[in-house]
Amino acid sequence: MRIGYSEKLAILPPKRPLSLISWLVAFLLPLFLIACDTDKKECYSPVYTSTPNNTQAVLIFGVHPLHNPQRLYETYGPLVEYLNRNLPELTIQLEASRSYEEFDKKLYGRHFHFALPNPYQTLNSLQHGYHIFAKMGEDEKFRGIIIVRKDSKISTVADLKDKIVSFPAPTALAATMMPLYYLHTHGLDVNKDITRLFSGSQESSIMNVYLRKSAAGATWPPPWQSFVERNPKIAADLEVKWESPPLLNNGLVARDDVAPEVVDKVKTLLLNLHTHEEGRQLLSALPLMRFESATEATYQPVRDFMKKYTETVH
């Protein structure tokens, strides 16, 4: 007789004690039969293999919070897919972070195999077993910008005195340190004259200005350009009031235990993106014209800036 879901099962007590194996068979067999009701669907039987299905190495590629995680995946996801198509022997996995603090913790904890940190984080990563192998080009884009509402009465740096100014995070070089240094060099005591509001992301720093939670907000050109494209009505009420001088753009670093030949392959693919149509389309989404080769010596100007910033601002 078939045992179905609606039938009651009764296990009569045996006349003599059962062994443990006999007891398990008596108890589990009816349940197994129920699960394998052939009138409903085939019974699942697991398949075991001696080797895993995917033996490829998985390398994590972390990008610092240029955008919120969703936007970052939209922007950098196609680039990582391109790398994977051209590196069949391994898999690169893109990983976003919700805040600079979270990204710093991962980077300095050696969670990433490859990373795209800002220049300040790039230099710090050297103390945690990373080395610089390339960087984003177009250094002229790596500058801080300070945004205000068009209907505000702020016309000079001095007008920010006793006001709230929003920033993404303390460790954001272009979007926090460089704007603070700009305000400092234009007569504002940034440690006493303003209240700093660290909002956690580039977009929120901008939105704080629009919502009048801050009198001004700092960011840098790529997130601002992306914000304008995605939120034209909101951006129409805002304007870039000041820009800092440029510095070196974001670096590309590799962890010291990644095989040199793998780093070389990734570097070659990235440095040649601007030489073909598919690569140029991938770069345009960042937006960027090219990647460039770089080393620790390349970032000496950032060391020099940080020395001045530490002595005068923080």
N, C-alpha and C positions, 0 to 999 in steps of 0.2 A: 504494500500500500504506500502511495506517495505521501510524504509528510509535507504539508503546505503551511503557509503563514497562519491560517485560521485554525489549525488543529492544535489541541493541547498535547503536550508531551508529559508523560509520567515515567519516572525512573523508579522502579520498584526496588526496595532494599534487598540486597543479596543475602543468601542464606549464610555465607561465610565471608569474612573480610576480603576485599579486593586488593590486589597490589596497586601501587600508585599508577603504573602505566595502564592497568585495566580500568581503573577509576577514571582517568583522563579520557580514554577512548569512549567509555560509556557516557561521559558528560559532554564531550565536545563533538562527537559524531553527529548527533541530531542537529546541533547548531550548524555544522558544516553542510548538512543536507538542506537545511533551510536556506542558507546563503546561496546554494547552487541550484535553486529552483529553475530547472531548464525551461519551464513554461514562460518565465519572465525574461531572462537573459542568460547569456553564457557565463559560467563561473570563471572568475579571474584566477589565473595561476601565475605567480611571479616567475620571472626568468632571471637566473643568476649567472653572472659571467666572472671570469677571473681577472679581467682588466676593466677599468672605467671606460665609459663611452667616449669621453673627451680627454685626451691626454695632452692637449695643447697647453702651453704655459699661458696664464692669464695675468696681464700686467695692467695695473690701475693707473690711469692718467687723470690727475686732478687739476682743475682750473680754478683759480681764485675767483671770488664772487664778483666778476665783471657785471653779471646780471643775476636776477633771481634764478633758482634752479631750472624752472621750466624753460625760460628763455635761453639759458645757457645750453641746455640739451638741444634745443632747436638750432642754435648757432653752431655749436662745436660737434654735435652728433654726426653730421655728414662728413666732417673732416676725419673723425675717428673711424667711421665706416670705410673711408678711402684707404686709410692706413691698414686696416684689417684685410681689405681685398688684395693689397699688395704685399702683405706679410702673412702668407698662409700658414707659416710654421708656428704662429702664436696668435693670441687674441688680446687686443687692447680694449680695456673697459673704461669708459668715461665716467667720472664721478664728480658731482657738484657738491657744494657745501652751502648751507643756508646763511652762514655768517663768516666774517673774517676770523673770528675767534675759533670757529669750528675748523676752518681750513688750516689755520696755524697749528692747531692741535694735531691734525692729521699729518701735515708736512713735517713738523718737528718731531713727530713720533714715527717717522719713516713709513707711513702707511702707503704713500704713493710710490710707484716705480718711476713714472714720469710726472712732471708737474709744470704748470705755467703760472708761476707766482709773479707778484709785482716786484719791481727791482729791490725794494727793501727786504721783502721775504726771500728773494733770490739770494742775496748776500747772506742772510741768516741761515738759509738752508745748507750753506757750505759747512757750518758747524755740526750738521747732523748727517753727514755722509753723502751729500749730493755734489755733483759738479755741473757747471754750466757748459752747454754744448751749442746753444743757439739762442736767438732772441727774436722778438717781433721787430720788424723794420719800422720806418716812418717815425723816428724819434720826435719829430715836430708835433705829433699828435699827443705825445705823453706830456700833458700839461694840466694843471688844475684850472677849473673854471668855477666862478661864483655866480649863482643865479639869483635873481630877485623877481618879484612880481612887477609887471609893467605899471601897475597903478600905485606902486609904493612911492614914498617920497625919499627913497634912498638914492642919492646921487654921488656921494663921496664915501670913501672908506670910513671917515670919521662918523658918518651917519649910523654906522653899525654899533656905536658905543651904547652899552646897556641893552643890547638886543640879543636875541637868541639866533645862533647860526647852526644849521644842521650839517652833519658830516656822516659818511657811511660808517667809519670805524677808526679807532686810533692808529691802526697799522696800515691804513690805505694811504699809499704814498702820494699819488697824483691827486686823489680826491679829498685828502685831509691834510697831510703834512705840507705839501706844496702850497695850497691855499692859505694855511695858517702862516707860513713863512712869508707869503706875499703880503698878507695883512700886516704882519709885523714890520716888514720893510717899508710899509706905507703909513707908519705912524700909529698903529693900533696896538695896545698892550693886550695881546690875545689871551693872556693868563688872568687879566683882571677886567678888561673892558667888555668882554662878551661872555655869554653863557653857551657852552658847547653842548649840542644835542647829538649824540651818536645814535643814529637810527637803524643801523644794521645792514643797509643795502644802498646801492646807488639810487634806485628808483624811489625808495622811501625818503632819501635826503631831498630829492627834487619835489616829491609830493608834499613834504612838510611846508615848503614855501608856498605851493599852490593853496594849501589848506590854511595858510596863515599861522601855522604853528611855529614857524621860524621866519625871521625877517629876510634871511638869505640862506642859500644851501649850496654846498660844494659838491662837485662831481668832476668828471673829466670827459673829453669829447665823445668817445665811442658810446658810453651809456646814454649821454645826452642826445646824440644823434638817433639812437635806437628809440629813445623815449619820444622824441619829436615825431618819428615815423609811425609809432604805434598809438600815440595819444595826441594827435594834432590840435584838437580843440583845447585841451588843457595846456599844451605847450604854447599856444597862441597868447596866453595870459602871462607868460614868463619870458625873460630875456637874460642872455649872458651879459653880466655887468663888467666882470674883470677876468683876465686870464693871467696865469703865472708863466714865467719862462719855461721852456721845455726841458726835459731830462731824458735819460735813456729809457727805452720802452721795456716792456715785460720780458723776463728771461724764460728760457726753457732749460730745465734741469733734469738729470737722471740720477737715480740712486746708485751708489757705488757697487752694488752687487748685480746690476744688470749687465749682461755680457756686452763687451765693447762692440762686437759685430752687430748686435741688435741696435745699440745706440746709433751706430754709423748708418744703418739702414733707415731708421726713423729720421735721422738728420738729413740724409740725402733726399728722401721723399718730401720732407717739408721745405727744404731749401730750393727744390726744383718746381714747386707748385706754380710759381708765376710764369713758368716757361711753356705751359700748355693750357688749353681752354678749360678743361675740367678743373684744373688747379686754380685758375683765375676765378672761376665761379665759386669755388669753396672759399677762397680768400675774401671775395667781395661780401660774403655773408658775415665776416668777422667784425667790422670791415677792415681789410688790410691789403696792402699791395704785395708784400713779400715777407718771408722769414730770412734772417741773416745768421751767419756763423758768429759765435761769441765765446769768450772765455772769461775767467775771473778778472783778468786785467781790463777787459772791456768795461767793467762796471766801476772802475775807479772814480769817475765823476759822481756816482751815487754815494760812494763812501765820503767824498768831500762834502757833498750836500748834507748828509746825515750828521757830519761833524758840526757844521754850522747850525743846523736845526737843533741839535742837542744842546749846544752852547747858548742859544738865544731864545728858543721857544719851549722845549720840553726836554 
